Amino acid sequence: MDDKGLLIVLSGPSGVGKDTVFKLAASRNPNLKESVSVTTRAPRVGETEGVNYFFVSKPEYDGMLARGEFLEAQHVHGNDYATPRRYLDEIRGKGYDAVLVIDVQGGLEIKRNDPEANLIFVLPQDMQTLKARLTGRDTDKIEVIRDRLAAAPNEIAAATQYDYAIVNDSLEECVDKFLSIIKAIKQGGNALSYAERYLSRNNLDKINTLIHGGI
């Protein structure tokens, strides 16, 4: 693998299933590698250092930030998250397509810092389904769930600034769409027409319905 890999951002509101979408996609396309983020958040049950996140203390994080070691850095839901430049460069340098499963704020900062980044947004089927996923996964306190639900409309509104938007109404179909977009980007030229139906601007009605539909 001599060519530099793609830089792909996968975002969506909390609970939409973007991590699950990536994991299934990676099982079908071994050239996809997730860029592990740095966070000050405490590990959840089952999470592994260097696999899910690089877990650091607040002083460690601040030192890395001051040294310019991050491509993007955000404070989200009370914790700090950032993308380490070196780890990302290592993945892409080996020819892998690096996927960043990150918050919309971080995704838009990535786009500002690297215009060649490809941004894909995962939309929920509806707001009721999003709420059910958040409450059903039993990983967050009720006040955190409330904050994430309150933030969801603004996060979904950011989908209009992404290159592509796909709806997670069926996991298998959502993964198919995600992989088809990546394939089209890598092939370039006329192949991109294969993914035109997923362009963000073609999903404005769905995005507006989610934003104004309420929970």
SEVEX-458388 format. One record per residue: residue in one letter; x, y, z of N, C-alpha, C, CB in turn. Coordinates in steps of 0.001 Angstrom, whole numbers, plus 500000, padded with zeros to 6 digits. Atoms other than C-alpha are relative to their C-alpha. Glycine has a CB too. Layout:
# residues N
AXYZXYZXYZXYZ ...
//
This chain:
# residues 215
M500845498802500000500000500000500000500879501245500000499045500007501227 D499098498874500134501948502958498663499279501335500043500769499883498725 D500737498746500061499216505572498268499484500386501378498841499892499009 K500533499490498745498128507774501137498500499769500051500325501495500166 G501412500308499862494739506767502473499126501226500131499794499125501173 L500978498933499842491590508848502630499882500420501457498642499559499467 L500379499519498676490604510952505616498484500135500005500706501367500354 I501461500062499977486961510210506472499506500339501398499492498599499563 V500622499642498730484893511805509215498589499424500029499976501550500203 L501337500556499820481818509971510497499403500594501269500036498438500072 S500597499303498862479558512030512754498497499767500056500295501500499925 G501438500097499801476027512143514094499705500277501454499457498610499575 P500347499736498604474137512910517296500258498770500866498530500430500114 S499791501107499068474800510795520382498823499031499937500188500527501441 G501044501013500033472902507510520182499554499598498615498839500475500749 V500460500306501354472534507428516391500568498679499481500381501128499055 G499430501273500409474727504334516106501206500099499093498976499209499332 K498865499826500914477745505754514283501158499050500307500493501433500060 D498936500944499661480203503552516207499670498608499455500208499944501531 T500416501306500507478205500450515259500108499954498482498564499683500440 V499882499918501462478062501581511630501454499809499590499465501361499475 F498586500130500356481836501952511539500508498581500229500840500987500804 K499494501337499682482540498614513225499558498967498973499535499577501386 L500478500943500999480360496686510795500646500280498649498475500065499886 A499365499641501269481801498609507834501451499514499974499940501531499778 A498600500425499930485361497857508994500136498483499901500635500493501298 S499957501461500106484531494156509273499835499546498552498909499369500874 R500211500316501413483568494233505599501073500614499100498628500482499562 N498935499337500765486382496539504437501213500166500914499521501395499437 P498852499953499095489696495821506227500945501167499769500763498743499885 N499145498834500230491284498906504679499559501209500813500010500355498528 L500459498916499141489244501086507043500609499851501389498458500019500082 K499405500013498670491076501971510240499511501220500775501554499983499918 E500485498888499190489650504084513047501163500740500636499033499503501079 S499014499167499323491760506962514281499572500157501445500151501387499306 V500343499973498583491786506639518057500205501400500565500841498975500784 S499948498657499434491027509903519855500558499989501413498618500628499996 V499576499763498619492472511278523053498815500596500745501259500952500070 T501097499425499217489962512023525826500341500060501481498725499191499795 T499894499912498545489797513130529417498846499267500673500027501466500449 R501127500741499436486600511097529850500477498693500622498940499720498920 A499671501274499362486752508117532190499560498846499111499334499894501391 P500382501156500827486672504710530452498652499426500425501074498910500081 R501228500719499719483291503016530175500319498508500123498937500258498891 V499817501443499847482868499348530991500258499367498634498759499353500677 G499670500679501244484542497273528297500913500774499077498768499681499283 E499119499212500853486596500104526809501468499724500328499692501495500154 T498591500345499870490312499530526226500882501158499578500326498765499174 E499029498957500316493201501994526273500670499705498656501060500114501120 G499355500137501290494553502591522771499144499338498940501242499238500158 V500928500615500947491601500812521160498778500888499833499585498586500471 N501154499105500036488564502902522065500439501457500051499050499694501160 Y499445498653499821490452506011523224501390499879500617499067500886500899 F498834499819499147493747507173524617499505500833501184501220500703499225 F500528499319498823492600508069528139501126500729500728499303498995500946 V498966499190499358494607510921529673499377500898501063500757500848498954 S500460499057498988494365513244532635499858501378499367500976500043501208 K500167498640500506493379516862532188501345500716499816499113500800500947 P498690499361500217496978518121532750500744499426498793500865499846501244 E499358500615501161498283515605530183499393500536498711499868498467500054 Y500715499506501177495653516719527685500409501435499697498476499911500211 D499658498593500205496411520397528195501421500156499464499847500778501307 G498629499946500491500126519757527625500082499628498529500888499080500816 M500018500409501406499463517938524343499386501084499124499224498688499832 L500649498917500738497143520733523239500956501169499797498741500472500736 A499065498873500071499768523380524010501142499718499019500569500306501393 R498906500362500911502372521475521980499529499818498560500670498725500477 G500520500104501354500112521407518927499922498579499476500836500808499088 E500015501406500394499764517612518892498650499531499456500383499149501174 F501339500395500430496082517646517896499625500641498672498975500370501060 L500552499439501237494470518078514473498724500764500302499728498890498962 E501188499289499524491263519083516232499808499656501459498729499634499164 A500242500209498572490187519432519844498686500663500378501172500563500861 Q501314499495499626486738519872521381499689499662501450498922499427499079 H500545500272498665485057520109524773498528499657499798500188501239500993 V501342500483500314481892518021524495499406499272501196500028499076498772 H500716500661498901479358517028527175500869499864501258499520498618499554 G499230499962498767481758517987529958501376499357499944499232499356501052 N498698500649500126484849516191528609500745500528498776499837498472499909 D499158499569501111487764516950526275500288498821499075501319500614500519 Y499713501000501019488288515032523022500902500640498947498681499444499359 A499117499451501029490985515452520374500547498889499121501152500788500638 T499417500937500956492516513782517320501503500200499941499375500176498599 P498535499867500033496267513118517628500535499937498574500654498903500846 R499481499926501363498083514132514439500870498797499644500795501276499820 R499028501040500317500823511517514658499319498668499702500985499836501148 Y500694501274500196498484508537514986499263499992498669499018499734501152 L500741499889501254496359509749512070500945499903498810499217501320499951 D499033500029501094499419510299509853500566498601499794501131500985500269 E499478501363500104500704506797510633499032499098499244500274499425501391 I501010500824500666497445505186509522499961500296498504498615500236500624 R500136499623501410497151507117506273501287499750499226499602501467499879 G498720500249500647500861506780505525500184498557499584501111500397500907 K499938501425500338500413503007505454498972499626498928499774499152501256 G500964500249501064497668503377502844498598499701500471500463498887499176 Y501341500253499482494719502776505136499142501258499893500067499519501462 D500943498889499955491610504949504945499648500238501463498712499707499137 A500196499670498585491464506661508334498605500563500218501065501008500483 V501358499561499688487986507075509795499978500593501396498991498829499886 L500147499338498703487344509550512595498532499995500370500564501458499969 V501380500029499503484132508761514467499932501025501128499568498542500499 I499895498892499052483768512112516184498765500896499969501242500825499704 D501055499011499856481415514867517296500011500977498820500155500759501327 V500119499100501150480151517351514691500925501208500113498564500470499855 Q499088498864499848482211520195516170501398499629499525500044500470501465 G498688500466500421485369518166515691500049499739498513500378498752500750 G500032500271501425484299517087512226500140501252499163498733499301499645 L499912498745500751483838520645511036501365500653500150498916500965500458 E498640499467499819487189521651512525500985499232499126500431499923501489 I499161500799500891488821518763510648499892500532498572499593498504500056 K500220499497501355487274520087507427500702501342499788498496500142499723 R499307498712500118488634523570508116501506499810499905499664500900501190 N498550500227499967492118522199508811500491499156498834500388499333501298 D499629500855501124492100519674505953498826499922499030500413498578500487 P501125499954500936489759520534503051499797498706499220500196501126499036 E500138501259500722490418517096501518499248498942500810501368499476499618 A500746500946499165488615515392504404498606499781499418499902500512501462 N501331500369500502485400513587503439499077499810501195500056498697499119 L500875499997498831482575514248505920498679499295499711499737501430500459 I501235500775500141479701511757506307499224500075501307500302498515499617 F500838499814498818476815512391508712498954498899500064499324501391499987 V501012501026499795474583509659510162498784500625500672500559498828500849 L501253499459499480470981510775510687499176498888500641499196500690498878 P500903501006499413468516508974512985498751499856499147499613500383501451 Q501264500214500703465318507496511593498986501058500424499450498578500278 D500828498941499442463398509886513868500507500283501412498476499602500004 M499502499593498688463901511641517195499569499032501099499516501402500330 Q500459500973499008461869509062519122500944498802500047498563499536499681 T499053501111500061464210506307517939501326500385500634500219499558498551 L498754499520499401467212508408518937499909499984501527500325501421499501 K500205499992498543465797508881522452500015498579500552498668500693500359 A500053501387499542465104505159522774501386499377500034499082499178499103 R498645500539500035468689504318521800500841500550501145500663500319498663 L499228499382498920470151506769524287499616499433501358499799501511499996 T500453500496498695468032505570527189500203498489500120498519500348500219 G499905501449499954468321501918526221501400499455500173499428499444498780 R498648500543499916472105501629526155500557500014501424500918500779499091 D499691500071498567472321502298529929501472500270500305499619498639500541 T498603499646499740475768503932529829500153501398500584500802499897498726 D499907498612499544474938507500530854498946500308501065499842500959498814 K500958499537499008473239509232533749498877500757499304500689500893501059 I501178499391500602469790510699533120500239501439499593498842499930500951 E499745498596500353471087514278533164500866500104498748500679500733501170 V499166500022501211473690513394530508499129499699498784501141498944500127 I500915500328501092470974511835528356499168501214499618499085498830500392 R500782498790500284468873514991528701500825501013499227499487500630501300 D499128499048500693471835517136527654500234499583498552501341500125500732 R499731500478501347472513514947524626498772500108499107500483498565500044 L501231499828500772468901514981523524499766501473499666498798499436500775 A500163498562500239468820518762523904500955500495498925500223500785501294 A498994499578500976471961519054521782499738499430498609501380499582500468 A500193500718501264470701516707519044499522500874498838499017498900500209 P500444499182501146468767519278516919501111500865499406498852500892500425 N498899499183500512471794521572516667501048499148499302500645500790501132 E499045500899500636474045518622515868499483499565498634500269498773500891 I500596500425501273471656517437513158500017501145498987498552499504500219 A499948498843500898471541520960511717501366500111499325499689501292500773 A498651499936500561475301520679511174500179499046498827501025499688501072 A499907500934501123474645517860508705500001500723498659498850499005500047 T500035499240501252474020520536506062501392500453499577499084501210500142 Q498629499598500311477737521377506269500887498798499684500591500786501163 Y499262501213500337478791517763505690499846499693498517499514498808500852 D500052500346501422479467516273502276498857499039499703501326499385499553 Y501002501037500202477117513311502675499180499797501272500666498680499574 A500861500324498860474198512324504910499286498686499698498967501153500286 I500663501294500159472885508786505404499130499753501230501044498844499806 V500954500239498915469933507630507522500202498586500554498533500193499503 N499849501306499364470387504798510021498621499456500380500920500098501253 D501298500622499746466912503328509643500100498484499928498958500505499001 S499664501422500052468396499905508871501519499925500032499398499284498709 L498547500027499833471927499106510063500708499492498750500375499131501192 E499352500564501180472838496927507079499958500971498817499335498679499615 E500115499060501107471537499464504587500856501240500238498541500400499795 C499177498837499671473282502313506400501471499714499725499805500402501470 V498611500402500260476590500445506231500249499899498502500318498653500685 D499865500073501460476015499724502538500195501389499396498764499325499379 K499889498624500498475541503440501909501373500589500336498881500884500598 F498701499490499549478651504325503922501123499453499122500249499627501480 L498954500619500804480812501854502009499921500419498536499913498493500109 S500145499591501395479380502893498643500559501405499783498523499945499576 I499445498643500091480326506515499318501516499939499954499534500870501190 I498543500110499954483903505557500202500535499427498683500439499115501190 K499587500593501273484180503364497101499961501032498876499103498805499650 A500135498990501048482944506199494903501091501062500110498620500657500072 I498954498990499801485388508700496428501345499475499513500092500405501490 K498707500577500384488326506346495880500102499814498496500216498663500702 Q499978500178501451487332505656492275500037501334499276498789499200499547 G499979498656500567486751509349491584499241500124498691501407500428499789 G500612499749501297485462510924488389498520499687499974500693499202498950 N501412500317500187482150509582487129499448499082501076499796499370498658 A500460500924498961482027507021489920499299500748501132501181499190500556 L500613499226498927481045509813492314498493500146499805500647501373500088 S501439499897500242477628509940490643499242498894500717499704499949498501 Y500612501112499284476964506629492388499562500420501399500972498824500083 A500293499569498638476914508466495699499205501298500055501279500164500766 E500657498693500023475041511598494598498719500030500823499692500392498577 R501251500019499233471812510486496275500243500265501479499295498659499826 Y499685499820498587473609510752499623500633501358500297500924498901500458 L499473498670499749474881514299499158499135500706501033500069500817498698 S500728499349498913473922516393502153498866500873499483500948500835500836 R501025499088500511471998518889500050498762499255499493500579500853498881 N501142500794500444469764516051498812499189499441501164500472498867499121 N500674500502498807468734515283502383499421501119500863500961499174500819 L500439498845499219467538518735503445498615499800500608499998501239499131 D501354500217499465463897517687503859500061499114501239499079499360498927 K499860500893498858464885514832506179500641500729501178500832498768499620 I499308499269498950467251517069508145499051500988500679501220500735499426 N500931499028499437464604519784508591498895499334500805499394500837498898 T501026500731499269462006517232509683500514499586501372499547498770499207 L499403500415498732464352515923512380500203501181500940501331499303499753 I499731498824499172465258519395513593498728500551500620500681501082499178 H501241499339499546461688520644513899498927499030500476499436500838498886 G501010500977499640459889517387514619499802499817501489500343498709499404 G500103500167498553460632517338518335500104498557500431498710500571500491 I499889501341499422460844514350520676498720499667500752501232499898500944 
//
